[in-house]
C-alpha cells in the first residue's frame, strides 16, 4: 500500500496548504507525523483544530495519534526516550511508561494543543508563541457548517499567529462536498474542475499570501478494502477512489413550455445562481431548478441569498417563510416536488439550505 506524502505541496511554500482526497489515504497521518518531527527536532509545537469541541476532548482526542504510536514512529524519532502520546486537558504530550514506577512519564511541555471552532471565545486571551503548524482536519462536511464558520477559523489563526509570519496551516478534507463554503471564501475558482493528482497555487494581489490546493491522486487503484464498497452506488466512488461525493437527485419529469411557468425565483450561493421555476403541466405542479448563467435583472424578483441585502425582495432562509408565495415554495420542498437540471445543481441547493 502507498500513502499520501506532503513532499510536493511543501515545495510550494504556501501559508495555507489545502489537501483534499479520498478517506484513509494517509493525509492526516502525514500531517501529524510532519508536525511531530518539527517538534522533536526544533521544539515547534502545533495546533489541532476541529469544528466541534467533542472532537478535541476525551476519547476522540486521546486516539488521534494511535496509528503513529502503533508504527513506533515516536520511539524511533526520540531514540526510545518516548514511545507513546498522552492526552490531558486539551493538550498532547510525549510519554513513556516507567516500568518501576508503573506510571506514565510525560514530556515537560505539550507538543500540540486542541482548538474547537465552537469554543473559540475561551482561547482568545491565551498566547501560543511556539506553535508553527496548524492542522484543521475534516474541514469539509456534508452536514451543516457553523454560522460564520470561516471567520471563526480566521479568529483561531489570529489567536495563534499574533504578529508572526512563520506559521503554516494544513487544511485536510475528504471529497464529501464539492461546494464547501470555504472554497468561495478562499477564492478557489478552479476547485470544481481541478484534476486528481494536481496542485493549484492561488495568489492574492500584491500580498505574499499563497494558498496551495492539492487534489490527491488515487495512489492505490485497487485496495483490499474495496471489496466492502463494491455495491452499485456511484456515491461510493468517494470512498474507493476519491472522486467528489454527490447525491442522486430527481430530474425533470415532463417537458414544459415557457407558458407553463407560473412563478420563478432565484437562489444565489457563492458564484452560482440557480433559477427555480414553479411549473404547472399535465395537471401537476412542481419546482424545477437549473443554473442561471446571466445576472438577475429585476430588483423585484424574489431572491434567496446568504449575503446581507437591503432589497425587500431578498431573503436568507427558504424554510422560514414570511409571505404567501414563500409558504407555497416551502410546501414543494416538504412534498418532495423539487426536480433538478443535474446532480450538481442539486448539490448547490442542498448546500445553500445547509
C-alpha atoms as a printed R data frame, in Angstrom:
    type eleno elety resid chain resno       x      y       z
1   ATOM     1    CA   UNK     A     1   0.000  0.000   0.000
2   ATOM     2    CA   UNK     A     2   1.132  3.522  -0.826
3   ATOM     3    CA   UNK     A     3   0.098  6.548   1.203
4   ATOM     4    CA   UNK     A     4  -0.053 10.298   0.759
5   ATOM     5    CA   UNK     A     5   3.110 12.375   1.145
6   ATOM     6    CA   UNK     A     6   3.447 16.108   1.883
7   ATOM     7    CA   UNK     A     7   6.567 16.306  -0.261
8   ATOM     8    CA   UNK     A     8   5.036 18.009  -3.309
9   ATOM     9    CA   UNK     A     9   2.787 20.537  -1.587
10  ATOM    10    CA   UNK     A    10   5.537 21.667   0.806
11  ATOM    11    CA   UNK     A    11   7.592 22.688  -2.236
12  ATOM    12    CA   UNK     A    12   5.003 25.413  -2.923
13  ATOM    13    CA   UNK     A    13   5.966 27.139   0.353
14  ATOM    14    CA   UNK     A    14   2.391 28.374   0.872
15  ATOM    15    CA   UNK     A    15   0.905 29.668   4.107
16  ATOM    16    CA   UNK     A    16  -2.281 27.638   3.545
17  ATOM    17    CA   UNK     A    17  -1.996 24.037   2.351
18  ATOM    18    CA   UNK     A    18  -5.389 22.582   1.445
19  ATOM    19    CA   UNK     A    19  -5.269 18.821   0.897
20  ATOM    20    CA   UNK     A    20  -8.350 17.041  -0.465
21  ATOM    21    CA   UNK     A    21  -8.711 13.356  -1.250
22  ATOM    22    CA   UNK     A    22 -10.288 10.005  -0.509
23  ATOM    23    CA   UNK     A    23 -10.705  8.676   3.004
24  ATOM    24    CA   UNK     A    24  -7.835  6.791   4.626
25  ATOM    25    CA   UNK     A    25  -5.228  7.770   2.043
26  ATOM    26    CA   UNK     A    26  -2.772  8.892   4.742
27  ATOM    27    CA   UNK     A    27  -3.134 12.693   4.567
28  ATOM    28    CA   UNK     A    28  -3.901 13.089   8.294
29  ATOM    29    CA   UNK     A    29  -1.118 10.674   9.228
30  ATOM    30    CA   UNK     A    30   1.373 12.533   7.034
31  ATOM    31    CA   UNK     A    31   0.497 15.922   8.567
32  ATOM    32    CA   UNK     A    32   0.610 14.689  12.153
33  ATOM    33    CA   UNK     A    33   3.959 12.992  11.562
34  ATOM    34    CA   UNK     A    34   5.409 16.068   9.839
35  ATOM    35    CA   UNK     A    35   4.408 18.294  12.756
36  ATOM    36    CA   UNK     A    36   5.687 15.785  15.311
37  ATOM    37    CA   UNK     A    37   9.085 15.754  13.598
38  ATOM    38    CA   UNK     A    38   9.136 19.570  13.732
39  ATOM    39    CA   UNK     A    39   8.524 19.433  17.479
40  ATOM    40    CA   UNK     A    40  11.063 16.709  18.225
41  ATOM    41    CA   UNK     A    41  13.765 18.296  16.044
42  ATOM    42    CA   UNK     A    42  13.102 22.004  16.633
43  ATOM    43    CA   UNK     A    43  10.717 22.300  19.574
44  ATOM    44    CA   UNK     A    44   7.981 23.723  17.322
45  ATOM    45    CA   UNK     A    45   4.527 22.985  18.720
46  ATOM    46    CA   UNK     A    46   1.382 22.639  16.622
47  ATOM    47    CA   UNK     A    47  -2.374 23.128  16.862
48  ATOM    48    CA   UNK     A    48  -5.073 20.573  16.076
49  ATOM    49    CA   UNK     A    49  -8.261 22.356  15.023
50  ATOM    50    CA   UNK     A    50 -11.683 20.755  14.674
51  ATOM    51    CA   UNK     A    51 -15.172 22.112  14.206
52  ATOM    52    CA   UNK     A    52 -16.773 20.740  17.381
53  ATOM    53    CA   UNK     A    53 -15.497 20.717  20.954
54  ATOM    54    CA   UNK     A    54 -16.222 16.994  21.282
55  ATOM    55    CA   UNK     A    55 -13.593 16.237  18.602
56  ATOM    56    CA   UNK     A    56 -10.704 17.635  20.670
57  ATOM    57    CA   UNK     A    57 -11.818 16.260  24.025
58  ATOM    58    CA   UNK     A    58 -11.908 12.889  25.773
59  ATOM    59    CA   UNK     A    59 -11.814  9.595  23.883
60  ATOM    60    CA   UNK     A    60 -11.720 11.109  20.384
61  ATOM    61    CA   UNK     A    61  -8.768 13.313  21.249
62  ATOM    62    CA   UNK     A    62  -6.833 10.555  23.006
63  ATOM    63    CA   UNK     A    63  -6.916  8.289  19.930
64  ATOM    64    CA   UNK     A    64  -5.703 10.799  17.308
65  ATOM    65    CA   UNK     A    65  -2.097  9.526  17.422
66  ATOM    66    CA   UNK     A    66  -2.879  5.794  17.754
67  ATOM    67    CA   UNK     A    67  -1.627  4.871  14.278
68  ATOM    68    CA   UNK     A    68   1.604  6.819  14.704
69  ATOM    69    CA   UNK     A    69   2.253  5.131  18.052
70  ATOM    70    CA   UNK     A    70   1.402  1.694  16.648
71  ATOM    71    CA   UNK     A    71   4.046  2.167  13.933
72  ATOM    72    CA   UNK     A    72   6.717  3.059  16.532
73  ATOM    73    CA   UNK     A    73   7.283  6.448  14.897
74  ATOM    74    CA   UNK     A    74   7.721  8.266  18.225
75  ATOM    75    CA   UNK     A    75  10.120  5.682  19.594
76  ATOM    76    CA   UNK     A    76  12.321  5.989  16.505
77  ATOM    77    CA   UNK     A    77  12.201  9.801  16.384
78  ATOM    78    CA   UNK     A    78  13.116 10.184  20.078
79  ATOM    79    CA   UNK     A    79  15.651  7.326  20.254
80  ATOM    80    CA   UNK     A    80  13.248  5.477  22.584
81  ATOM    81    CA   UNK     A    81  13.088  8.346  25.075
82  ATOM    82    CA   UNK     A    82   9.318  8.308  24.452
83  ATOM    83    CA   UNK     A    83   7.091  5.751  22.766
84  ATOM    84    CA   UNK     A    84   3.539  6.980  23.188
85  ATOM    85    CA   UNK     A    85   1.237 10.003  23.449
86  ATOM    86    CA   UNK     A    86  -0.747 11.165  26.458
87  ATOM    87    CA   UNK     A    87  -3.753 13.469  26.216
88  ATOM    88    CA   UNK     A    88  -4.639 15.791  29.078
89  ATOM    89    CA   UNK     A    89  -6.751 18.961  29.358
90  ATOM    90    CA   UNK     A    90  -6.738 19.838  25.681
91  ATOM    91    CA   UNK     A    91  -3.017 19.108  25.202
92  ATOM    92    CA   UNK     A    92  -0.962 16.214  23.874
93  ATOM    93    CA   UNK     A    93   2.340 15.145  25.468
94  ATOM    94    CA   UNK     A    94   5.042 12.677  24.513
95  ATOM    95    CA   UNK     A    95   5.032  9.833  27.033
96  ATOM    96    CA   UNK     A    96   6.782  6.705  28.171
97  ATOM    97    CA   UNK     A    97   5.584  4.286  30.824
98  ATOM    98    CA   UNK     A    98   8.038  3.926  33.724
99  ATOM    99    CA   UNK     A    99   8.142  0.185  34.449
100 ATOM   100    CA   UNK     A   100   9.441  0.639  38.017
101 ATOM   101    CA   UNK     A   101   7.066  3.419  38.988
102 ATOM   102    CA   UNK     A   102   4.247  1.832  36.983
103 ATOM   103    CA   UNK     A   103   3.021  5.189  35.747
104 ATOM   104    CA   UNK     A   104   3.388  7.338  32.647
105 ATOM   105    CA   UNK     A   105   6.269  9.796  32.475
106 ATOM   106    CA   UNK     A   106   5.383 12.863  30.392
107 ATOM   107    CA   UNK     A   107   7.483 15.319  28.450
108 ATOM   108    CA   UNK     A   108   7.961 18.666  30.197
109 ATOM   109    CA   UNK     A   109   5.652 20.517  27.786
110 ATOM   110    CA   UNK     A   110   2.881 19.631  25.331
111 ATOM   111    CA   UNK     A   111   3.734 19.200  21.664
112 ATOM   112    CA   UNK     A   112   0.195 20.036  20.492
113 ATOM   113    CA   UNK     A   113  -2.880 21.972  21.614
114 ATOM   114    CA   UNK     A   114  -6.506 21.324  20.701
115 ATOM   115    CA   UNK     A   115  -8.805 24.071  19.384
116 ATOM   116    CA   UNK     A   116 -12.521 23.863  18.590
117 ATOM   117    CA   UNK     A   117 -14.221 26.489  16.443
118 ATOM   118    CA   UNK     A   118 -17.286 26.299  18.703
119 ATOM   119    CA   UNK     A   119 -15.105 27.085  21.721
120 ATOM   120    CA   UNK     A   120 -13.185 29.977  20.194
121 ATOM   121    CA   UNK     A   121 -14.216 32.611  22.764
122 ATOM   122    CA   UNK     A   122 -12.312 30.772  25.518
123 ATOM   123    CA   UNK     A   123  -8.981 30.801  23.638
124 ATOM   124    CA   UNK     A   124  -8.704 34.444  22.573
125 ATOM   125    CA   UNK     A   125  -6.724 35.678  25.567
126 ATOM   126    CA   UNK     A   126  -4.090 32.906  25.516
127 ATOM   127    CA   UNK     A   127  -0.751 33.149  23.710
128 ATOM   128    CA   UNK     A   128   0.897 30.306  21.759
129 ATOM   129    CA   UNK     A   129   4.258 31.687  20.560
130 ATOM   130    CA   UNK     A   130   5.793 28.258  19.856
131 ATOM   131    CA   UNK     A   131   3.061 26.954  17.545
132 ATOM   132    CA   UNK     A   132   4.318 26.981  13.956
133 ATOM   133    CA   UNK     A   133   1.900 24.500  12.364
134 ATOM   134    CA   UNK     A   134  -1.898 24.314  12.394
135 ATOM   135    CA   UNK     A   135  -3.869 21.241  11.274
136 ATOM   136    CA   UNK     A   136  -7.576 21.671  10.586
137 ATOM   137    CA   UNK     A   137  -8.824 18.150   9.868
138 ATOM   138    CA   UNK     A   138 -12.181 17.329   8.246
139 ATOM   139    CA   UNK     A   139 -12.844 20.948   7.342
140 ATOM   140    CA   UNK     A   140 -15.233 19.749   4.607
141 ATOM   141    CA   UNK     A   141 -18.584 18.342   5.722
142 ATOM   142    CA   UNK     A   142 -21.872 17.319   4.113
143 ATOM   143    CA   UNK     A   143 -23.831 18.421   7.174
144 ATOM   144    CA   UNK     A   144 -24.358 21.954   8.450
145 ATOM   145    CA   UNK     A   145 -21.479 24.357   8.953
146 ATOM   146    CA   UNK     A   146 -21.297 26.652  11.978
147 ATOM   147    CA   UNK     A   147 -22.748 30.115  11.286
148 ATOM   148    CA   UNK     A   148 -19.961 32.403  10.040
149 ATOM   149    CA   UNK     A   149 -17.559 29.478  10.336
150 ATOM   150    CA   UNK     A   150 -14.870 30.947   8.095
151 ATOM   151    CA   UNK     A   151 -14.463 33.949  10.424
152 ATOM   152    CA   UNK     A   152 -14.329 31.663  13.466
153 ATOM   153    CA   UNK     A   153 -11.473 29.807  11.789
154 ATOM   154    CA   UNK     A   154  -9.739 33.095  10.972
155 ATOM   155    CA   UNK     A   155 -10.056 34.062  14.652
156 ATOM   156    CA   UNK     A   156  -8.361 30.820  15.689
157 ATOM   157    CA   UNK     A   157  -5.497 31.586  13.310
158 ATOM   158    CA   UNK     A   158  -5.281 35.154  14.604
159 ATOM   159    CA   UNK     A   159  -5.090 33.920  18.211
160 ATOM   160    CA   UNK     A   160  -2.192 31.612  17.345
161 ATOM   161    CA   UNK     A   161  -0.273 33.706  14.820
162 ATOM   162    CA   UNK     A   162  -0.483 37.117  16.523
163 ATOM   163    CA   UNK     A   163   2.239 39.170  14.780
164 ATOM   164    CA   UNK     A   164   4.278 36.303  13.322
165 ATOM   165    CA   UNK     A   165   4.629 35.058   9.741
166 ATOM   166    CA   UNK     A   166   6.268 31.657  10.363
167 ATOM   167    CA   UNK     A   167   3.085 29.556  10.739
168 ATOM   168    CA   UNK     A   168   1.874 27.009   8.160
169 ATOM   169    CA   UNK     A   169  -1.747 25.915   8.018
170 ATOM   170    CA   UNK     A   170  -2.801 22.481   6.787
171 ATOM   171    CA   UNK     A   171  -6.493 22.002   5.948
172 ATOM   172    CA   UNK     A   172  -7.458 18.391   5.323
173 ATOM   173    CA   UNK     A   173 -10.736 17.213   3.810
174 ATOM   174    CA   UNK     A   174 -12.352 14.167   2.277
175 ATOM   175    CA   UNK     A   175 -14.136 14.585  -1.048
176 ATOM   176    CA   UNK     A   176 -17.583 14.687   0.545
177 ATOM   177    CA   UNK     A   177 -18.770 18.124  -0.580
178 ATOM   178    CA   UNK     A   178 -17.797 19.858  -3.809
179 ATOM   179    CA   UNK     A   179 -19.468 23.107  -2.713
180 ATOM   180    CA   UNK     A   180 -17.956 23.777   0.709
181 ATOM   181    CA   UNK     A   181 -18.297 27.479   1.654
182 ATOM   182    CA   UNK     A   182 -14.559 27.538   2.360
183 ATOM   183    CA   UNK     A   183 -13.896 27.309  -1.379
184 ATOM   184    CA   UNK     A   184 -15.672 30.595  -2.031
185 ATOM   185    CA   UNK     A   185 -14.127 32.284   0.998
186 ATOM   186    CA   UNK     A   186 -10.634 31.395  -0.224
187 ATOM   187    CA   UNK     A   187 -11.473 32.282  -3.815
188 ATOM   188    CA   UNK     A   188 -10.664 28.791  -5.095
189 ATOM   189    CA   UNK     A   189 -12.127 29.374  -8.539
190 ATOM   190    CA   UNK     A   190 -10.796 26.152 -10.074
191 ATOM   191    CA   UNK     A   191 -11.706 23.735  -7.294
192 ATOM   192    CA   UNK     A   192 -14.725 22.205  -9.057
193 ATOM   193    CA   UNK     A   193 -12.725 21.366 -12.193
194 ATOM   194    CA   UNK     A   194  -9.327 20.581 -10.645
195 ATOM   195    CA   UNK     A   195  -7.974 17.183 -11.693
196 ATOM   196    CA   UNK     A   196  -6.776 14.499  -9.301
197 ATOM   197    CA   UNK     A   197  -3.035 14.431  -8.755
198 ATOM   198    CA   UNK     A   198  -2.578 18.186  -9.300
199 ATOM   199    CA   UNK     A   199  -1.688 21.159  -7.086
200 ATOM   200    CA   UNK     A   200  -3.125 24.606  -7.812
201 ATOM   201    CA   UNK     A   201  -1.457 27.696  -6.356
202 ATOM   202    CA   UNK     A   202  -3.524 30.809  -5.629
203 ATOM   203    CA   UNK     A   203  -2.030 34.267  -5.043
204 ATOM   204    CA   UNK     A   204  -3.812 37.397  -3.834
205 ATOM   205    CA   UNK     A   205  -2.913 40.753  -5.355
206 ATOM   206    CA   UNK     A   206   0.361 42.239  -4.176
207 ATOM   207    CA   UNK     A   207   0.395 40.334  -0.888
208 ATOM   208    CA   UNK     A   208   2.770 37.453  -0.154
209 ATOM   209    CA   UNK     A   209  -0.156 35.186   0.706
210 ATOM   210    CA   UNK     A   210  -0.226 31.847  -1.118
211 ATOM   211    CA   UNK     A   211  -2.774 29.052  -0.899
212 ATOM   212    CA   UNK     A   212  -1.783 25.654  -2.312
213 ATOM   213    CA   UNK     A   213  -4.620 23.219  -3.100
214 ATOM   214    CA   UNK     A   214  -3.758 19.575  -3.701
215 ATOM   215    CA   UNK     A   215  -6.371 17.179  -5.015
216 ATOM   216    CA   UNK     A   216  -4.726 13.907  -4.041
217 ATOM   217    CA   UNK     A   217  -4.180 11.297  -6.702
218 ATOM   218    CA   UNK     A   218  -5.792  7.889  -6.300
219 ATOM   219    CA   UNK     A   219  -2.492  6.265  -5.334
220 ATOM   220    CA   UNK     A   220  -3.828  2.739  -4.860
221 ATOM   221    CA   UNK     A   221  -6.059  1.949  -7.825
222 ATOM   222    CA   UNK     A   222  -7.212 -1.256  -6.183
223 ATOM   223    CA   UNK     A   223  -7.177 -1.864  -2.432
224 ATOM   224    CA   UNK     A   224  -8.173 -4.987  -0.492
225 ATOM   225    CA   UNK     A   225 -10.767 -2.922   1.397
226 ATOM   226    CA   UNK     A   226 -12.562 -2.032  -1.871
227 ATOM   227    CA   UNK     A   227 -14.382 -5.349  -1.604
228 ATOM   228    CA   UNK     A   228 -16.591 -3.833   1.114
229 ATOM   229    CA   UNK     A   229 -17.762 -0.999  -1.171
230 ATOM   230    CA   UNK     A   230 -18.486 -2.869  -4.427
231 ATOM   231    CA   UNK     A   231 -22.199 -2.046  -4.383
232 ATOM   232    CA   UNK     A   232 -23.826 -0.402  -7.392
233 ATOM   233    CA   UNK     A   233 -23.865  3.044  -5.815
234 ATOM   234    CA   UNK     A   234 -21.915  5.844  -7.552
235 ATOM   235    CA   UNK     A   235 -21.571  7.753  -4.275
236 ATOM   236    CA   UNK     A   236 -19.157  5.065  -3.042
237 ATOM   237    CA   UNK     A   237 -16.585  6.267  -5.585
238 ATOM   238    CA   UNK     A   238 -15.690  8.911  -2.999
239 ATOM   239    CA   UNK     A   239 -14.645  6.146  -0.584
240 ATOM   240    CA   UNK     A   240 -12.740  3.995  -3.080
241 ATOM   241    CA   UNK     A   241 -11.026  6.460  -5.408
242 ATOM   242    CA   UNK     A   242 -11.514  9.995  -4.122
243 ATOM   243    CA   UNK     A   243 -13.980 11.445  -6.625
244 ATOM   244    CA   UNK     A   244 -16.384 14.040  -5.236
245 ATOM   245    CA   UNK     A   245 -19.356 12.554  -3.399
246 ATOM   246    CA   UNK     A   246 -22.650 13.575  -4.947
247 ATOM   247    CA   UNK     A   247 -26.220 12.546  -4.216
248 ATOM   248    CA   UNK     A   248 -28.585 11.381  -6.950
249 ATOM   249    CA   UNK     A   249 -31.311 13.987  -7.403
250 ATOM   250    CA   UNK     A   250 -34.639 13.680  -9.272
251 ATOM   251    CA   UNK     A   251 -34.578 15.140 -12.777
252 ATOM   252    CA   UNK     A   252 -37.302 16.862 -14.758
253 ATOM   253    CA   UNK     A   253 -40.344 14.508 -15.083
254 ATOM   254    CA   UNK     A   254 -42.048 16.284 -18.011
255 ATOM   255    CA   UNK     A   255 -41.199 18.568 -20.880
256 ATOM   256    CA   UNK     A   256 -42.668 22.017 -20.447
257 ATOM   257    CA   UNK     A   257 -43.136 25.269 -22.323
258 ATOM   258    CA   UNK     A   258 -42.464 28.827 -21.110
259 ATOM   259    CA   UNK     A   259 -46.217 29.376 -20.678
260 ATOM   260    CA   UNK     A   260 -46.250 26.564 -18.083
261 ATOM   261    CA   UNK     A   261 -44.040 28.592 -15.702
262 ATOM   262    CA   UNK     A   262 -46.336 30.278 -13.192
263 ATOM   263    CA   UNK     A   263 -43.632 31.801 -10.978
264 ATOM   264    CA   UNK     A   264 -39.860 31.854 -10.650
265 ATOM   265    CA   UNK     A   265 -37.317 32.854  -8.014
266 ATOM   266    CA   UNK     A   266 -33.544 32.693  -7.616
267 ATOM   267    CA   UNK     A   267 -31.007 31.235  -5.197
268 ATOM   268    CA   UNK     A   268 -27.515 32.735  -5.036
269 ATOM   269    CA   UNK     A   269 -24.813 30.558  -3.476
270 ATOM   270    CA   UNK     A   270 -21.258 31.783  -3.866
271 ATOM   271    CA   UNK     A   271 -20.639 32.296  -7.592
272 ATOM   272    CA   UNK     A   272 -23.601 30.153  -8.611
273 ATOM   273    CA   UNK     A   273 -27.093 31.439  -9.446
274 ATOM   274    CA   UNK     A   274 -29.961 28.968  -9.590
275 ATOM   275    CA   UNK     A   275 -33.264 29.730 -11.272
276 ATOM   276    CA   UNK     A   276 -36.163 27.935  -9.616
277 ATOM   277    CA   UNK     A   277 -39.378 27.705 -11.616
278 ATOM   278    CA   UNK     A   278 -42.797 26.720 -10.325
279 ATOM   279    CA   UNK     A   279 -44.261 24.784 -13.241
280 ATOM   280    CA   UNK     A   280 -47.832 23.665 -13.822
281 ATOM   281    CA   UNK     A   281 -48.111 20.997 -16.523
282 ATOM   282    CA   UNK     A   282 -50.113 17.783 -17.060
283 ATOM   283    CA   UNK     A   283 -52.313 18.577 -14.028
284 ATOM   284    CA   UNK     A   284 -49.213 18.540 -11.856
285 ATOM   285    CA   UNK     A   285 -47.123 21.296 -10.321
286 ATOM   286    CA   UNK     A   286 -43.556 21.241  -9.077
287 ATOM   287    CA   UNK     A   287 -40.353 23.284  -8.847
288 ATOM   288    CA   UNK     A   288 -37.641 22.829 -11.457
289 ATOM   289    CA   UNK     A   289 -34.161 24.093 -10.529
290 ATOM   290    CA   UNK     A   290 -31.486 24.879 -13.097
291 ATOM   291    CA   UNK     A   291 -28.435 27.091 -13.453
292 ATOM   292    CA   UNK     A   292 -28.766 30.726 -14.487
293 ATOM   293    CA   UNK     A   293 -25.734 31.850 -16.450
294 ATOM   294    CA   UNK     A   294 -26.657 35.543 -16.691
295 ATOM   295    CA   UNK     A   295 -27.121 38.125 -13.893
296 ATOM   296    CA   UNK     A   296 -30.508 38.715 -12.277
297 ATOM   297    CA   UNK     A   297 -32.010 41.761 -13.986
298 ATOM   298    CA   UNK     A   298 -35.064 42.744 -11.944
299 ATOM   299    CA   UNK     A   299 -34.873 44.199  -8.430
300 ATOM   300    CA   UNK     A   300 -38.400 42.926  -7.831
301 ATOM   301    CA   UNK     A   301 -37.559 39.227  -8.329
302 ATOM   302    CA   UNK     A   302 -37.691 37.000  -5.252
303 ATOM   303    CA   UNK     A   303 -34.113 36.097  -4.350
304 ATOM   304    CA   UNK     A   304 -32.606 33.910  -1.626
305 ATOM   305    CA   UNK     A   305 -29.013 34.814  -0.753
306 ATOM   306    CA   UNK     A   306 -26.637 34.378   2.177
307 ATOM   307    CA   UNK     A   307 -25.334 37.903   1.612
308 ATOM   308    CA   UNK     A   308 -26.975 40.743   3.514
309 ATOM   309    CA   UNK     A   309 -29.180 42.965   1.350
310 ATOM   310    CA   UNK     A   310 -31.447 45.962   1.851
311 ATOM   311    CA   UNK     A   311 -33.679 44.793  -1.001
312 ATOM   312    CA   UNK     A   312 -37.102 43.884   0.397
313 ATOM   313    CA   UNK     A   313 -37.374 41.009  -2.089
314 ATOM   314    CA   UNK     A   314 -34.156 39.315  -0.923
315 ATOM   315    CA   UNK     A   315 -34.309 36.752   1.875
316 ATOM   316    CA   UNK     A   316 -31.901 34.356   3.558
317 ATOM   317    CA   UNK     A   317 -33.933 31.369   4.750
318 ATOM   318    CA   UNK     A   318 -36.035 29.267   2.412
319 ATOM   319    CA   UNK     A   319 -37.537 27.291   5.284
320 ATOM   320    CA   UNK     A   320 -38.701 30.376   7.235
321 ATOM   321    CA   UNK     A   321 -41.421 31.835   5.019
322 ATOM   322    CA   UNK     A   322 -42.774 35.332   5.620
323 ATOM   323    CA   UNK     A   323 -45.191 35.660   2.706
324 ATOM   324    CA   UNK     A   324 -47.799 33.531   0.970
325 ATOM   325    CA   UNK     A   325 -45.658 32.661  -2.042
326 ATOM   326    CA   UNK     A   326 -42.782 31.671   0.242
327 ATOM   327    CA   UNK     A   327 -45.101 29.333   2.143
328 ATOM   328    CA   UNK     A   328 -46.061 27.768  -1.181
329 ATOM   329    CA   UNK     A   329 -42.359 27.274  -2.011
330 ATOM   330    CA   UNK     A   330 -41.815 25.533   1.336
331 ATOM   331    CA   UNK     A   331 -44.749 23.241   0.528
332 ATOM   332    CA   UNK     A   332 -42.985 21.976  -2.607
333 ATOM   333    CA   UNK     A   333 -39.863 21.157  -0.564
334 ATOM   334    CA   UNK     A   334 -41.880 19.360   2.103
335 ATOM   335    CA   UNK     A   335 -43.807 17.388  -0.529
336 ATOM   336    CA   UNK     A   336 -40.590 16.351  -2.360
337 ATOM   337    CA   UNK     A   337 -41.779 18.053  -5.531
338 ATOM   338    CA   UNK     A   338 -38.379 19.528  -6.471
339 ATOM   339    CA   UNK     A   339 -36.581 18.468  -9.654
340 ATOM   340    CA   UNK     A   340 -33.092 19.402 -10.816
341 ATOM   341    CA   UNK     A   341 -31.214 20.053 -14.029
342 ATOM   342    CA   UNK     A   342 -28.469 17.695 -12.847
343 ATOM   343    CA   UNK     A   343 -26.921 16.332  -9.655
344 ATOM   344    CA   UNK     A   344 -24.503 19.250  -9.298
345 ATOM   345    CA   UNK     A   345 -27.405 21.709  -9.214
346 ATOM   346    CA   UNK     A   346 -28.963 19.559  -6.508
347 ATOM   347    CA   UNK     A   347 -25.732 19.740  -4.503
348 ATOM   348    CA   UNK     A   348 -25.597 23.535  -4.777
349 ATOM   349    CA   UNK     A   349 -29.148 23.956  -3.476
350 ATOM   350    CA   UNK     A   350 -28.600 21.407  -0.684
351 ATOM   351    CA   UNK     A   351 -25.501 23.276   0.437
352 ATOM   352    CA   UNK     A   352 -27.341 26.581   0.367
353 ATOM   353    CA   UNK     A   353 -30.062 25.197   2.642
354 ATOM   354    CA   UNK     A   354 -27.465 23.710   4.989
